[in-house]
Amino acid sequence: MSIKDKPNSPHGRQIGLILLILASVSLLGYLFVPKSSRFPIVPYSEFLDQLDDGKVTRVSVGEEQVIFQLKPTQDPLKATQDLLQATQDPLQATQDLLETPEPPLDTEVEPDLDTPDNPLNSTSDDPLNPTDELLNEDEQQGQIYATLRVYDPDLVNTLQEQEIEFFAAPPPKNGWLLSLLSWVVPPLILVAAFQFFLRRNDRDAEGALSFSKSKAKVYVEGESAKITFANVAGAEEAKTELVEIVEFLQNPDRFTEIGARIPKGVLLVGPPGTGKTLLAKAVAGEAGVPFFSISASEFVELFVGTGAARVRDLFDQAKKKAPCIIFIDELDAIGKSRSSGNFHSGGNDEREQTLNQLLTEMDGFAAGDATVIVLAATNRPESLDRALLRPGRFDRQVLVDRPDLAGRKEILSIYAQKVKLGEDVDLHAIATRTPGFAGADLANLVNEAALLAARKRQDTIAQADFAEAIERVVAGLEKKSRVLSDVEKKIVAYHEVGHALVGALMPGSGKVAKISIVPRGMSALGYTLQLPTEDRFLMNEVELRGDISTLLGGRAAEEIVFGNITTGAANDLQRATELAERMVTTYGMSKVLGPLAYNQAQGNSFLGNSGGNIRRSVSDETAKEIDVEVREIVETSHHKALAILNQNRDLLEEIAQQILATEVIEGENLQNLLQQVRPVDNFVALEDNRVAS
């Protein structure tokens, strides 16, 4: 299955964005880039000096600048020539004066204001030079300068005293470019910003303001990445249940002819990593229909009503593409029971509204003759609302549990096809050493082995790489940098050998495969690796007591060899006490208290964090009896471990000295040593004598 491709964005949007950027840059440059002055800039002190010398003829006082014009200066030779040319014959001048007619006295001559010589009619932008003719400095006008205005209250009085023409400069006029940008650019910026937020997530067919749109990923049939039931192993029962879904999607008439109806919803439950999502994709791949995948947490967000709107939109899309499959992962995110403490009766919780909308849609979302099937997955089926699990909504629950030995081997075969295996690799042996591993754990195991082989510059993966990968997954990484003192290393060696010797004799215990005093993980200074010989689902009382004795074997070895105990057995004591308490309060393995359960049932939890045993409300006498029984089981197992180690003291010393020299014992050498362990035949009689004394 491949994700459906989204159409590409049109080029017009990119061109519009480029034009918007250019317009914004132009506006910013026009507004903030400093403009060069038209006239030379001089200090204000020089302006005052020119004013005192009487060289200033006109002054324009602006808000930020003072512009002044100096008196014109002429060449002395040119001035003399002009004076000589202007001199005329006195007689001729007198004659011209007498011949000039005088205007009548009663006639008023009005000045012609429309002449080009009138400065008031000037349209020039220069406040000191109204006409273009006056700008010719070489002929009539003096030089024009500008200076920055300084607060000077005596400036006006000085100008008046020297009879200098001065006036205020008119306010600057905005150019046509600035006016155009001020009207056009702001609306463009607002429109572009709005379009940006609307189409920010356009590749997901989702707008930033489209809160009510579903975020489901739509997968369509793609042969290159098609997932079928052949890609799923270790869940044969679950595949058998889901085959009916595929057959109904491919050939619904065969079911409808006899009046059968396919379940509207199928709930996949099981521990994490067992392949629930992979199974859902395989169903869609086998049926060849569109596949909507979404996590339940994506329905709920900050805004009220968003979850319910997204549920409606999801089912509307599904109806248009029917027949199809809707897969909701982690359904417990919105499907928790409304009677639990997370919901208040009659409240307006956003998650409750989303759940109500989901219940409504699953009641009546039939898309005519087409089919829409809802698949959901969860690790916490006990927390789901009962209305969600009733027939008509999720009609069928399919358990996807951890694989057994044969299932683990099939899963390893699938993942082994993607790597290069050596000739010595035995997948059956690897599957035997990995009980309780889910599909995701096995995939990680194969990848860890491949990484170890690549780190060693190998061409293929060897069996030893898989063995090391199992230990890395189970016990953690080796901490070779954690250096132990000789005394601590000796204590750890005897402690681990004590576990191994006791575990070798206990019935139902796993096979001791390795003893190591190399620190691993966060706190383990050494470890004894026990591997089961077969998959076990039931254990009797004798086997449970044997497990407790094995856990206390390390502490017993410290007591025998050193006559003292350390903190290294803290985790062993915790696990032994919890197991003994479950024997008394859960399994009813107490002759004094009888077949009664004294703890509260925790339901089916696949997460493995039930929080320990929660006792019921019992009387003080009953609680005391429970404590006495738990202590009796632990004490008996402890003395049994002591008896076994005292019986095999020489073998304890031999194995401990060997492991101090090599740090690790495994394989055939370890098995030959453990075969020499002698059991304690008269332990029951010795225990009876101890109790009697």
Protein Blocks (a to p, Z undefined) as FASTA:
>chain_A
ZZdddddddfklmmmmmmmmmmmmmmmmmmmmccddfbdcddfklmmmmmmnopafbdcd
dfkbccddddddddfklmmmmmmmmpccfklmmmmmmmpccddfklccdddfkbfklmkl
pcbfbfklmbfklmmmklmmccdddddddddfklmmmmmmnopacdddddddddfklmmm
mmmmmmmmmmmmmmmmmmmmmmnopafklmmbcfbdcddddfklcccfklpghilmlmmm
mmmmmmmmmmmmlmmmnopacdfbdcdeddehiopmmmmmmmmmmnopacddddfklmpc
fbghklmmmmmmmmmmmmmmpccddddehkllmmccfkbmkbcehiacfklmmmmmmmmm
mmmmcghjbccddddddfblmlpcfklmpghiambacddddddfklmmmmmmmmmmmpcc
dfklcfklmmmmmghiafklmmmmmmmmmmmmmmnopabdcfklmmmmmmmmmnopcdfk
lccdfklmmmmmmmmmmmmmmmmmpghiacdfbdcfbdehjllgbdcddddfbdcfbdcf
klmmmmmmmmmmmmmmmmmmnopacfklmmmmmmmmmmmmmmmmmnopafklopadfbdc
ebjafklpnopaadddddfklmmmmmmmmmmmmmmmmmmmmmmmmmmmmmmmmmmmmmmm
nopaghjllmmmmmmpccdfklmmmmmmmmmZZ
